[in-house]
Amino acid sequence: MAAIAMVTAIYPVQRKMIDIHTHVVYGVDDGARSLEMSMQMLRNAVEGGITGICCTAHARPGHRLFPAQDYLERLELLQRFLWQEGLDLCLYSGCEIMYTSEAIQALRGGFLPTLGGKGAVLTEFMPEIPWGMMQHAVREMSNAGFHVLVAHVERYECLREAFTWLEELKEMGCFLQMNAETVLRSHGLMGDRWARKALKTGLIDVVASDMHNLTSRKGNLPEARAMLKRDYGEETALRLTEDTPRRILEGSLWEERRKGRSANGW
Ligand SMILES: [Fe+2]
């Protein structure tokens, strides 16, 4: 398979609400199932005030070939649709990589798109992964030069059982993404307490929809943003749904951290 040459932020990043974890490109994973569904998901996003979407199709190196050509062709087709409809929404390339022993090789070979082409990787693990394995995986990714954004961080047993590992992930240089659904719905007393603590202490960097369709896993970032604003204040809501995702897509977050002058003190 040819390496993906176009792993770029094709369109300029705008300073508005950005959904950095979605499955809106049809027919490449378990997300949107048709062009029509993709188009409606995008229309809904625009109505909700979203101006940037990163299309993070599932990738599982060593288990399933990432359908790079279909993905890129459909991403472009959808962006053209948005332009033709006059909809103010920019699409960015990316993927949600399930960490496997082949992950680094696939990324280094350019077979998978990083977020906006800026070197950050939305990374997921098996929910029951032991902490030591997650720690090892993050180290491997970092040593290979990739910035890790941990997908739906609330999903992993080891992190729910020991909050200290969440803090250690941050110390290792990871950024942490929580799903909008976790902000919006109760997931049991302990789960709610864990999520509130993670948000209140500032450990969560990004909230995103992880939308897959128009019904059971639909876009819900605008609702989550309103809830975040009510419960944690406007500044936090903006940081989680706008500023940090924008800086990840620009690549500026890592540069700021390297220079030790991050506005958020990371
Ligand atoms: Fe996802």
Residues whose N, C-alpha, C, O or C-beta is under 5 A from the ligand:
A	BS01	LIG	E96 D210
